[in-house]
């Protein structure tokens, strides 16, 4: 069937679709000052990460917070303590793809932490009174909105008289090796 065929018709359908996407990886440095001068760092980790997303200009802002916990020794490695600090952040993730014909009044945004904030390095500062933490994190964002799609309609349908259409999947056991735990329940 050619699109120039006079029997074919066009229909415009308004639907919700992913109209914008973006991804951003970042490395952030935080300085935490424990109550005692640290002798050595025994461990550093990030917990209690929470975030939400909002549309902002040409991107999506991820607004969140997490707790930094640093287990350290002090007093010439004779005692230990854990320093805790809550950090708030705003990360602007630019949209690398945007459908220019979407209806902006219907925008819904979401963010997914593809790499949760993770401490990749913890060192004692040059003056010896604080700990410098390097944190990596990555977010993927999406914007869903109403948009218009155009479809070609053949008024004669498939011309199959209601018969089942064979898409070549066959019954040769192609799906026996699928892991049913990976399939979503709502499909």
PASEBA-1860 file (N, C-alpha, C; in nm, 3 decimals):
! residues 187
1> XXXXXXXX> 0.084/-0.118/0.000/0.000/0.000/0.000/0.088/0.123/0.000 ~ 0.060/0.211/-0.089/0.134/0.337/-0.096/0.052/0.446/-0.030 ~ 0.119/0.541/0.029/0.049/0.650/0.097/-0.029/0.733/-0.004 ~ 0.015/0.735/-0.128/-0.056/0.812/-0.231/-0.188/0.746/-0.272 ~ -0.211/0.623/-0.230/-0.335/0.551/-0.262/-0.453/0.631/-0.208 ~ -0.553/0.661/-0.294/-0.664/0.747/-0.256/-0.754/0.683/-0.152 ~ -0.747/0.551/-0.135/-0.830/0.486/-0.034/-0.778/0.514/0.107 ~ -0.651/0.544/0.120/-0.592/0.565/0.251/-0.631/0.702/0.305
9> XXXXXXXX> -0.653/0.705/0.435/-0.690/0.829/0.501/-0.593/0.855/0.616 ~ -0.582/0.981/0.656/-0.499/1.018/0.771/-0.587/1.049/0.889 ~ -0.539/1.013/1.007/-0.607/1.050/1.131/-0.503/1.112/1.223 ~ -0.544/1.215/1.293/-0.459/1.275/1.395/-0.508/1.228/1.530 ~ -0.416/1.174/1.607/-0.450/1.120/1.739/-0.373/1.199/1.843 ~ -0.442/1.244/1.945/-0.376/1.310/2.058/-0.357/1.204/2.165 ~ -0.232/1.190/2.209/-0.198/1.086/2.307/-0.090/1.138/2.400 ~ -0.074/1.072/2.513/0.038/1.103/2.602/0.157/1.020/2.555
17> XXXXXXXX> 0.270/1.085/2.550/0.392/1.017/2.506/0.512/1.081/2.573 ~ 0.625/1.011/2.570/0.750/1.069/2.619/0.792/1.176/2.518 ~ 0.791/1.299/2.561/0.821/1.413/2.473/0.953/1.480/2.507 ~ 1.024/1.429/2.606/1.154/1.484/2.642/1.232/1.385/2.726 ~ 1.363/1.378/2.701/1.451/1.288/2.777/1.583/1.358/2.804 ~ 1.646/1.317/2.912/1.778/1.370/2.944/1.848/1.279/3.043 ~ 1.980/1.297/3.054/2.061/1.216/3.147/2.179/1.303/3.189 ~ 2.216/1.291/3.317/2.332/1.369/3.364/2.406/1.290/3.472
25> XXXXXXXX> 2.536/1.278/3.451/2.627/1.220/3.549/2.706/1.334/3.610 ~ 2.724/1.332/3.742/2.801/1.438/3.805/2.884/1.385/3.921 ~ 2.992/1.454/3.947/3.078/1.427/4.062/3.078/1.553/4.147 ~ 3.045/1.537/4.273/3.032/1.649/4.366/3.128/1.627/4.483 ~ 3.183/1.736/4.534/3.272/1.729/4.651/3.204/1.797/4.769 ~ 3.203/1.728/4.883/3.148/1.783/5.007/3.260/1.785/5.112 ~ 3.253/1.880/5.201/3.347/1.886/5.313/3.269/1.869/5.442 ~ 3.308/1.769/5.520/3.243/1.741/5.649/3.346/1.764/5.759
33> XXXXXXXX> 3.308/1.842/5.860/3.399/1.871/5.971/3.351/1.795/6.095 ~ 3.419/1.685/6.131/3.380/1.610/6.250/3.416/1.686/6.378 ~ 3.359/1.645/6.491/3.388/1.714/6.617/3.534/1.699/6.663 ~ 3.603/1.594/6.615/3.744/1.570/6.651/3.827/1.569/6.523 ~ 3.954/1.609/6.535/4.043/1.602/6.418/4.068/1.457/6.383 ~ 4.032/1.414/6.259/4.048/1.273/6.223/4.194/1.233/6.202 ~ 4.226/1.112/6.247/4.358/1.055/6.221/4.353/0.973/6.093 ~ 4.246/0.894/6.077/4.229/0.815/5.955/4.080/0.794/5.928
41> XXXXXXXX> 4.048/0.768/5.802/3.911/0.742/5.760/3.892/0.590/5.757 ~ 3.793/0.541/5.829/3.767/0.397/5.835/3.654/0.357/5.740 ~ 3.571/0.452/5.700/3.462/0.424/5.607/3.381/0.549/5.582 ~ 3.321/0.555/5.464/3.235/0.668/5.430/3.124/0.615/5.339 ~ 3.001/0.651/5.370/2.889/0.601/5.290/2.776/0.703/5.288 ~ 2.689/0.687/5.190/2.573/0.773/5.170/2.448/0.690/5.198 ~ 2.356/0.746/5.279/2.230/0.678/5.307/2.114/0.778/5.300 ~ 1.993/0.725/5.306/1.870/0.804/5.313/1.855/0.902/5.197
49> XXXXXXXX> 1.881/0.856/5.076/1.867/0.943/4.958/1.719/0.958/4.923 ~ 1.675/1.082/4.910/1.538/1.114/4.872/1.543/1.226/4.769 ~ 1.452/1.219/4.669/1.452/1.324/4.567/1.315/1.332/4.500 ~ 1.293/1.444/4.435/1.173/1.465/4.353/1.217/1.547/4.232 ~ 1.128/1.558/4.132/1.166/1.629/4.011/1.059/1.732/3.975 ~ 1.104/1.844/3.916/1.014/1.950/3.871/1.068/2.004/3.739 ~ 0.977/2.049/3.653/1.014/2.109/3.524/1.077/2.245/3.552 ~ 1.185/2.276/3.482/1.253/2.404/3.502/1.317/2.447/3.371
57> XXXXXXXX> 1.257/2.545/3.304/1.314/2.596/3.180/1.327/2.486/3.076 ~ 1.450/2.466/3.026/1.477/2.365/2.924/1.524/2.233/2.984 ~ 1.495/2.211/3.111/1.540/2.089/3.175/1.447/2.048/3.288 ~ 1.495/1.954/3.364/1.421/1.904/3.480/1.515/1.914/3.600 ~ 1.467/1.979/3.705/1.545/1.988/3.828/1.515/1.869/3.917 ~ 1.621/1.806/3.963/1.611/1.700/4.063/1.650/1.763/4.195 ~ 1.555/1.764/4.289/1.576/1.828/4.419/1.578/1.717/4.523 ~ 1.686/1.710/4.598/1.695/1.599/4.693/1.790/1.624/4.808
65> XXXXXXXX> 1.807/1.517/4.886/1.899/1.522/5.000/1.947/1.380/5.031 ~ 2.057/1.372/5.101/2.110/1.245/5.150/2.196/1.271/5.272 ~ 2.219/1.165/5.348/2.304/1.174/5.467/2.441/1.117/5.434 ~ 2.545/1.189/5.475/2.683/1.140/5.464/2.724/1.092/5.602 ~ 2.772/0.970/5.610/2.823/0.913/5.735/2.971/0.882/5.716 ~ 3.054/0.933/5.807/3.198/0.908/5.799/3.242/0.844/5.930 ~ 3.292/0.724/5.919/3.349/0.653/6.034/3.499/0.684/6.033 ~ 3.548/0.742/6.142/3.687/0.786/6.144/3.748/0.757/6.281
73> XXXXXXXX> 3.881/0.754/6.282/3.953/0.742/6.409/4.014/0.877/6.441 ~ 4.037/0.899/6.570/4.101/1.023/6.614/4.185/0.993/6.738 ~ 4.251/1.092/6.790/4.339/1.073/6.907/4.447/0.969/6.876 ~ 4.516/0.986/6.762/4.622/0.895/6.718/4.572/0.751/6.706 ~ 4.455/0.735/6.644/4.392/0.604/6.619/4.353/0.529/6.746 ~ 4.331/0.601/6.856/4.294/0.534/6.982/4.142/0.532/7.003 ~ 4.066/0.617/6.931/3.922/0.622/6.946/3.857/0.638/6.809 ~ 3.727/0.599/6.801/3.655/0.615/6.674/3.523/0.687/6.700
81> XXXXXXXX> 3.469/0.742/6.593/3.340/0.810/6.599/3.283/0.810/6.457 ~ 3.154/0.844/6.448/3.089/0.859/6.318/3.037/1.002/6.308 ~ 3.082/1.072/6.205/3.034/1.208/6.178/2.921/1.195/6.077 ~ 2.810/1.267/6.103/2.694/1.260/6.015/2.659/1.401/5.970 ~ 2.626/1.412/5.840/2.583/1.541/5.787/2.481/1.518/5.676 ~ 2.373/1.596/5.679/2.272/1.589/5.574/2.303/1.695/5.469 ~ 2.302/1.653/5.344/2.334/1.742/5.232/2.210/1.754/5.144 ~ 2.175/1.877/5.108/2.066/1.903/5.013/2.128/1.946/4.881
89> XXXXXXXX> 2.060/1.913/4.770/2.113/1.950/4.639/2.000/1.979/4.542 ~ 2.034/2.052/4.437/1.946/2.075/4.322/2.032/2.049/4.199 ~ 1.993/1.950/4.120/2.067/1.912/4.000/1.979/1.940/3.878 ~ 2.023/2.029/3.789/1.948/2.058/3.667/1.994/1.960/3.559 ~ 1.901/1.880/3.511/1.930/1.783/3.405/1.870/1.838/3.276 ~ 1.954/1.875/3.179/1.901/1.930/3.054/1.833/1.820/2.972 ~ 1.731/1.860/2.898/1.662/1.765/2.809/1.737/1.763/2.676 ~ 1.793/1.647/2.642/1.867/1.635/2.516/1.772/1.612/2.399
97> XXXXXXXX> 1.651/1.571/2.428/1.549/1.552/2.325/1.420/1.615/2.375 ~ 1.356/1.698/2.292/1.226/1.756/2.326/1.141/1.759/2.200 ~ 1.019/1.704/2.209/0.923/1.711/2.100/0.868/1.852/2.097 ~ 0.896/1.930/1.993/0.854/2.070/1.992/0.702/2.088/1.979 ~ 0.630/1.984/1.943/0.486/1.996/1.922/0.403/1.945/2.040 ~ 0.466/1.921/2.154/0.389/1.873/2.269/0.312/1.989/2.332 ~ 0.209/1.953/2.406/0.129/2.054/2.476/0.191/2.077/2.614 ~ 0.250/2.195/2.632/0.324/2.222/2.755/0.234/2.224/2.879
105> XXXXXXXX> 0.106/2.249/2.861/0.016/2.253/2.976/-0.009/2.115/3.035 ~ 0.034/2.009/2.965/0.008/1.872/3.013/0.134/1.801/3.060 ~ 0.244/1.875/3.076/0.372/1.813/3.109/0.372/1.747/3.248 ~ 0.426/1.626/3.251/0.452/1.554/3.376/0.597/1.508/3.369 ~ 0.674/1.532/3.476/0.815/1.496/3.474/0.845/1.390/3.578 ~ 0.950/1.313/3.549/0.996/1.212/3.645/1.147/1.199/3.634 ~ 1.207/1.150/3.740/1.352/1.129/3.744/1.379/0.991/3.803 ~ 1.485/0.929/3.756/1.527/0.800/3.807/1.677/0.808/3.835
113> XXXXXXXX> 1.716/0.772/3.956/1.858/0.772/3.992/1.920/0.646/3.932 ~ 1.983/0.660/3.815/2.046/0.545/3.751/2.173/0.506/3.825 ~ 2.232/0.599/3.897/2.341/0.569/3.991/2.312/0.648/4.118 ~ 2.274/0.577/4.222/2.248/0.642/4.351/2.376/0.712/4.398 ~ 2.362/0.823/4.471/2.482/0.890/4.523/2.570/0.791/4.597 ~ 2.698/0.792/4.562/2.791/0.694/4.616/2.923/0.763/4.646 ~ 2.978/0.739/4.764/3.107/0.797/4.802/3.218/0.717/4.732 ~ 3.296/0.785/4.648/3.404/0.717/4.576/3.541/0.750/4.634
121> XXXXXXXX> 3.547/0.855/4.719/3.675/0.889/4.781/3.650/0.973/4.906 ~ 3.727/0.945/5.010/3.721/1.023/5.134/3.864/1.046/5.181 ~ 3.902/1.174/5.193/4.038/1.207/5.235/4.034/1.314/5.343 ~ 4.136/1.314/5.426/4.148/1.416/5.530/4.206/1.541/5.465 ~ 4.147/1.656/5.496/4.192/1.783/5.437/4.335/1.815/5.477 ~ 4.395/1.907/5.405/4.535/1.946/5.431/4.554/1.999/5.572 ~ 4.455/2.072/5.625/4.471/2.126/5.760/4.437/2.023/5.868 ~ 4.388/1.906/5.829/4.364/1.797/5.922/4.237/1.807/6.004
129> XXXXXXXX> 4.153/1.906/5.980/4.035/1.923/6.065/3.905/1.872/6.001 ~ 3.906/1.846/5.870/3.783/1.803/5.804/3.810/1.689/5.706 ~ 3.701/1.635/5.653/3.709/1.524/5.559/3.646/1.569/5.428 ~ 3.717/1.546/5.318/3.666/1.582/5.186/3.611/1.454/5.122 ~ 3.484/1.460/5.084/3.412/1.345/5.029/3.383/1.373/4.882 ~ 3.416/1.278/4.795/3.380/1.288/4.653/3.266/1.191/4.627 ~ 3.155/1.244/4.574/3.033/1.167/4.553/2.999/1.168/4.404 ~ 2.965/1.050/4.351/2.917/1.039/4.213/2.768/1.008/4.216
137> XXXXXXXX> 2.695/1.063/4.118/2.552/1.035/4.105/2.512/1.057/3.960 ~ 2.404/0.989/3.919/2.355/1.005/3.783/2.203/0.993/3.782 ~ 2.140/1.079/3.701/1.995/1.079/3.689/1.955/1.071/3.542 ~ 1.848/0.996/3.516/1.782/0.996/3.386/1.644/1.058/3.410 ~ 1.603/1.149/3.323/1.476/1.217/3.341/1.390/1.201/3.216 ~ 1.259/1.210/3.235/1.164/1.205/3.125/1.055/1.308/3.146 ~ 1.007/1.360/3.034/0.891/1.448/3.037/0.784/1.383/2.950 ~ 0.667/1.359/3.010/0.553/1.302/2.938/0.452/1.414/2.920
145> XXXXXXXX> 0.397/1.424/2.799/0.298/1.528/2.770/0.208/1.480/2.657 ~ 0.100/1.553/2.638/0.013/1.524/2.525/0.080/1.573/2.398 ~ 0.070/1.494/2.293/0.124/1.530/2.163/0.034/1.472/2.055 ~ 0.052/1.518/1.936/-0.031/1.473/1.825/0.052/1.380/1.736 ~ -0.004/1.263/1.704/0.058/1.173/1.609/-0.036/1.155/1.492 ~ 0.019/1.134/1.375/-0.061/1.115/1.255/-0.044/0.970/1.211 ~ -0.156/0.903/1.186/-0.153/0.765/1.141/-0.225/0.755/1.008 ~ -0.186/0.658/0.928/-0.251/0.631/0.801/-0.352/0.521/0.824
153> XXXXXXXX> -0.475/0.542/0.776/-0.583/0.447/0.796/-0.626/0.391/0.661 ~ -0.635/0.260/0.649/-0.686/0.196/0.529/-0.832/0.159/0.559 ~ -0.927/0.220/0.492/-1.068/0.193/0.523/-1.106/0.046/0.499 ~ -1.026/-0.027/0.422/-1.054/-0.169/0.399/-0.995/-0.257/0.508 ~ -0.926/-0.199/0.603/-0.863/-0.277/0.710/-0.751/-0.361/0.654 ~ -0.724/-0.475/0.720/-0.620/-0.566/0.675/-0.665/-0.647/0.554 ~ -0.795/-0.651/0.530/-0.845/-0.735/0.421/-0.830/-0.882/0.455 ~ -0.831/-0.912/0.585/-0.809/-1.051/0.627/-0.938/-1.120/0.670
161> XXXXXXXX> -1.051/-1.055/0.652/-1.181/-1.112/0.685/-1.187/-1.165/0.827 ~ -1.122/-1.098/0.920/-1.128/-1.137/1.060/-1.038/-1.252/1.097 ~ -0.953/-1.297/1.008/-0.862/-1.408/1.036/-0.748/-1.359/1.125 ~ -0.689/-1.452/1.199/-0.573/-1.418/1.280/-0.456/-1.384/1.189 ~ -0.377/-1.287/1.228/-0.259/-1.248/1.152/-0.139/-1.321/1.211 ~ -0.060/-1.386/1.126/0.059/-1.457/1.170/0.179/-1.364/1.159 ~ 0.240/-1.332/1.274/0.355/-1.245/1.276/0.486/-1.323/1.274 ~ 0.478/-1.451/1.243/0.598/-1.533/1.228/0.661/-1.575/1.359
169> XXXXXXXX> 0.585/-1.572/1.468/0.643/-1.612/1.596/0.643/-1.763/1.611 ~ 0.544/-1.829/1.553/0.541/-1.975/1.553/0.530/-2.034/1.691 ~ 0.526/-2.164/1.693/0.519/-2.239/1.819/0.644/-2.323/1.836 ~ 0.758/-2.270/1.799/0.881/-2.348/1.804/0.957/-2.332/1.934 ~ 0.890/-2.284/2.040/0.953/-2.277/2.172/1.046/-2.160/2.191 ~ 1.030/-2.054/2.111/1.118/-1.938/2.124/1.110/-1.874/2.262 ~ 1.000/-1.893/2.332/0.978/-1.824/2.458/1.003/-1.912/2.580 ~ 1.047/-2.035/2.560/1.067/-2.125/2.673/1.178/-2.077/2.767
177> XXXXXXXX> 1.276/-2.008/2.711/1.391/-1.965/2.791/1.369/-1.831/2.861 ~ 1.250/-1.769/2.845/1.223/-1.641/2.910/1.210/-1.661/3.061 ~ 1.268/-1.569/3.134/1.256/-1.569/3.281/1.129/-1.495/3.318 ~ 1.029/-1.567/3.367/0.900/-1.507/3.397/0.909/-1.403/3.510 ~ 1.014/-1.410/3.592/1.029/-1.310/3.700/1.064/-1.172/3.643 ~ 1.116/-1.168/3.521/1.154/-1.041/3.460/1.036/-0.973/3.391 ~ 0.928/-1.046/3.368/0.813/-0.989/3.301/0.730/-0.909/3.400 ~ 0.681/-0.793/3.358/0.599/-0.708/3.446/0.460/-0.766/3.458
185> XXX> 0.401/-0.749/3.576/0.267/-0.801/3.602/0.159/-0.727/3.525 ~ 0.180/-0.599/3.497/0.073/-0.520/3.439/0.073/-0.518/3.286 ~ 0.150/-0.604/3.224/0.151/-0.609/3.077/0.031/-0.684/3.025
END
